[in-house]
Each structure stands twice: as structure tokens, then as C-alpha cells.
């Protein structure tokens, strides 16, 4: 039988009453395994130390401290929600400002070109033959 299963039976034996078949399995395993007997002795020692310890309860105001800690964890969750909300709110403002700047730039390009087209919206113009073949035009301009 697997050691983990036998270990669970050993722990269960300390906490509650085992079935007859489980008791037999555990007793046989204890007879055969020195490791399992050592584990049982450790548990007995630990159990005795805990029962003989002087502190039988929690420190004063345990419940109040526990409730405060739980409420602090809720505040942390709310702070995360507030952070996400502030990011969304800021992004809305930035997006609105970007739309206004885009509209102003497009209007300016339309007014300067006097034409409503895709090229004029982007401030593009069709180059003339002189602009294409004259290398000084690129350097000097008009």
C-alpha cells in the first residue's frame, strides 16, 4: 500500500475512529514500517506538547483584529477598481483631446488647400514635373 495513504490513515486515527478494516491495515503497516512508527511517535510527541502548552487561546481582541484585516483586504480590492476607473477616465480625456487636435489639423489643411479631398486632408499635394526632376527644389523649395 502506498505510504501517503498509510500516512493519511495514521492522521485520521488521531482525529477520529477508524473502521475495522482501516485499523487492521494501519496496524500491519506499523508492524512492517519503521518509518511509519517514527511518524506516529512524532505525532504523539507533538500532540502532547500542544496539549501541555500554557497558551490556550488567542491574544485579546483577536476577532476585532481579524475583522479589521479582512476589511483592509476589501479596501485593497476597491483601490484596484478605483485605479482602473481612473485609467479609463484619463484615457477618455486623452482620446477626446486627440479628436479635437485631429479635427483642427484637418480643418487647417482643408482651408489652406481650398479643396476637400484625401490628399488635402493629409496636407499632400501632387508634385509637378519640375519638383520631381529638379534636385534643388527638394533642398530649397519654392
The 8 nearest C-alpha neighbors of each residue, nearest first, counted from 0:
[[1, 2, 4, 5, 28, 3, 24, 25],
 [0, 2, 4, 3, 5, 6, 28, 7],
 [1, 3, 5, 4, 6, 0, 35, 7],
 [4, 2, 6, 5, 1, 7, 8, 0],
 [3, 5, 7, 6, 2, 1, 8, 0],
 [6, 4, 8, 2, 7, 3, 9, 1],
 [5, 7, 3, 9, 8, 4, 2, 10],
 [8, 6, 4, 10, 9, 5, 11, 3],
 [7, 9, 11, 5, 6, 10, 12, 4],
 [8, 10, 6, 12, 7, 11, 5, 13],
 [11, 9, 7, 12, 13, 8, 6, 14],
 [10, 12, 8, 14, 13, 9, 15, 7],
 [11, 13, 9, 10, 14, 15, 17, 16],
 [14, 12, 10, 11, 15, 9, 16, 42],
 [15, 13, 11, 12, 10, 16, 9, 17],
 [16, 14, 12, 11, 13, 17, 10, 18],
 [15, 17, 12, 18, 14, 11, 13, 22],
 [18, 16, 22, 12, 21, 15, 19, 11],
 [17, 19, 21, 20, 22, 16, 23, 12],
 [18, 20, 22, 21, 23, 17, 24, 16],
 [19, 21, 23, 22, 18, 24, 17, 25],
 [20, 22, 24, 18, 23, 19, 17, 25],
 [23, 21, 25, 19, 20, 24, 17, 26],
 [22, 24, 26, 20, 21, 25, 27, 19],
 [23, 25, 21, 27, 22, 26, 28, 20],
 [24, 26, 28, 22, 23, 27, 29, 21],
 [27, 25, 29, 23, 28, 24, 22, 30],
 [28, 26, 30, 24, 29, 25, 23, 31],
 [27, 29, 25, 31, 30, 26, 32, 24],
 [30, 28, 26, 32, 27, 31, 36, 35],
 [29, 31, 27, 28, 32, 26, 33, 36],
 [30, 32, 28, 29, 27, 33, 35, 26],
 [33, 31, 34, 29, 35, 28, 30, 36],
 [32, 34, 36, 35, 37, 31, 29, 30],
 [35, 33, 37, 32, 36, 38, 29, 39],
 [34, 36, 38, 32, 37, 33, 29, 39],
 [37, 35, 39, 33, 38, 34, 29, 40],
 [38, 36, 40, 34, 35, 39, 33, 41],
 [37, 39, 35, 41, 36, 40, 34, 42],
 [40, 38, 36, 42, 37, 41, 43, 35],
 [41, 39, 43, 37, 42, 38, 44, 36],
 [42, 40, 44, 38, 39, 43, 45, 37],
 [41, 43, 45, 39, 40, 44, 46, 38],
 [42, 44, 46, 40, 45, 41, 47, 39],
 [45, 43, 41, 47, 42, 46, 40, 48],
 [44, 46, 42, 48, 47, 43, 41, 49],
 [45, 47, 43, 49, 44, 48, 42, 50],
 [48, 46, 44, 50, 49, 45, 51, 43],
 [49, 47, 45, 51, 46, 50, 52, 44],
 [48, 50, 46, 52, 47, 51, 45, 44],
 [49, 51, 47, 48, 52, 46, 53, 55],
 [50, 52, 48, 49, 47, 53, 46, 54],
 [53, 51, 49, 50, 54, 48, 55, 47],
 [54, 52, 55, 51, 50, 49, 56, 48],
 [55, 53, 52, 56, 57, 51, 49, 58],
 [54, 56, 53, 57, 52, 50, 49, 51],
 [57, 55, 54, 58, 59, 53, 61, 52],
 [56, 58, 61, 59, 55, 54, 60, 62],
 [57, 59, 61, 60, 56, 54, 62, 55],
 [60, 58, 61, 57, 62, 56, 63, 64],
 [61, 59, 63, 62, 64, 58, 57, 65],
 [62, 60, 64, 59, 63, 58, 65, 57],
 [61, 63, 65, 64, 60, 66, 59, 67],
 [64, 62, 66, 60, 65, 61, 67, 68],
 [65, 63, 67, 61, 62, 66, 68, 60],
 [64, 66, 62, 68, 63, 67, 61, 69],
 [65, 67, 69, 63, 68, 64, 62, 70],
 [68, 66, 64, 70, 65, 69, 63, 71],
 [69, 67, 71, 65, 70, 66, 64, 72],
 [68, 70, 66, 72, 71, 67, 65, 73],
 [69, 71, 73, 67, 72, 68, 66, 74],
 [72, 70, 74, 68, 73, 69, 67, 75],
 [71, 73, 75, 69, 74, 70, 68, 76],
 [74, 72, 70, 76, 75, 71, 77, 69],
 [73, 75, 77, 71, 72, 76, 78, 70],
 [76, 74, 78, 72, 73, 77, 71, 79],
 [75, 77, 73, 79, 74, 78, 80, 72],
 [78, 76, 74, 80, 79, 75, 81, 73],
 [77, 79, 81, 75, 80, 76, 74, 82],
 [78, 80, 82, 76, 77, 81, 83, 75],
 [81, 79, 77, 83, 78, 82, 84, 76],
 [82, 80, 78, 84, 79, 83, 85, 77],
 [81, 83, 79, 85, 80, 84, 78, 86],
 [84, 82, 86, 80, 85, 81, 87, 79],
 [83, 85, 81, 87, 82, 86, 88, 80],
 [84, 86, 88, 82, 87, 83, 89, 81],
 [87, 85, 83, 89, 88, 84, 90, 82],
 [86, 88, 90, 84, 85, 89, 91, 83],
 [87, 89, 85, 91, 86, 90, 84, 92],
 [90, 88, 86, 92, 91, 87, 85, 93],
 [89, 91, 93, 87, 92, 88, 94, 86],
 [92, 90, 94, 88, 89, 93, 95, 87],
 [91, 93, 95, 89, 90, 94, 96, 88],
 [94, 92, 90, 96, 95, 91, 97, 89],
 [93, 95, 97, 91, 96, 92, 90, 98],
 [94, 96, 92, 98, 93, 97, 91, 99],
 [97, 95, 93, 99, 98, 94, 92, 100],
 [98, 96, 94, 100, 95, 99, 101, 93],
 [97, 99, 101, 95, 96, 100, 102, 94],
 [98, 100, 96, 102, 101, 97, 103, 95],
 [101, 99, 97, 103, 98, 102, 104, 96],
 [102, 100, 98, 104, 99, 103, 97, 105],
 [101, 103, 105, 99, 100, 104, 106, 98],
 [102, 104, 100, 106, 101, 105, 107, 99],
 [105, 103, 107, 101, 106, 102, 100, 108],
 [104, 106, 108, 102, 120, 107, 103, 101],
 [107, 105, 109, 103, 104, 108, 102, 110],
 [106, 108, 104, 110, 105, 109, 103, 111],
 [109, 107, 105, 111, 106, 110, 120, 122],
 [110, 108, 106, 112, 107, 111, 113, 119],
 [109, 111, 113, 107, 108, 112, 106, 114],
 [112, 110, 108, 109, 113, 107, 114, 119],
 [113, 111, 114, 109, 110, 119, 108, 122],
 [112, 114, 110, 111, 109, 115, 119, 108],
 [115, 113, 112, 109, 116, 119, 110, 111],
 [114, 116, 109, 119, 113, 120, 117, 112],
 [117, 115, 119, 118, 114, 120, 109, 121],
 [116, 118, 120, 119, 121, 115, 123, 122],
 [119, 117, 123, 121, 120, 116, 122, 124],
 [118, 120, 122, 116, 121, 117, 123, 109],
 [121, 119, 117, 105, 118, 122, 108, 109],
 [120, 122, 118, 119, 123, 117, 108, 105],
 [123, 121, 119, 120, 108, 118, 124, 112],
 [124, 122, 118, 121, 119, 125, 120, 117],
 [125, 123, 126, 118, 122, 119, 112, 121],
 [124, 126, 127, 123, 118, 128, 130, 119],
 [127, 125, 130, 124, 131, 128, 129, 123],
 [126, 128, 130, 129, 131, 125, 132, 124],
 [127, 129, 131, 130, 132, 126, 133, 125],
 [130, 128, 132, 127, 131, 133, 136, 126],
 [131, 129, 127, 128, 133, 132, 136, 126],
 [130, 132, 128, 129, 133, 127, 126, 134],
 [133, 131, 129, 130, 128, 134, 136, 127],
 [132, 134, 129, 130, 135, 136, 131, 137],
 [135, 133, 136, 137, 132, 138, 131, 130],
 [134, 136, 138, 137, 133, 139, 140, 130],
 [135, 137, 140, 139, 138, 134, 133, 130],
 [136, 138, 135, 140, 134, 139, 130, 133],
 [139, 137, 135, 136, 140, 134, 133, 141],
 [138, 140, 136, 137, 135, 141, 134, 133],
 [139, 141, 136, 137, 138, 135, 130, 134],
 [140, 139, 136, 137, 130, 138, 135, 129]]
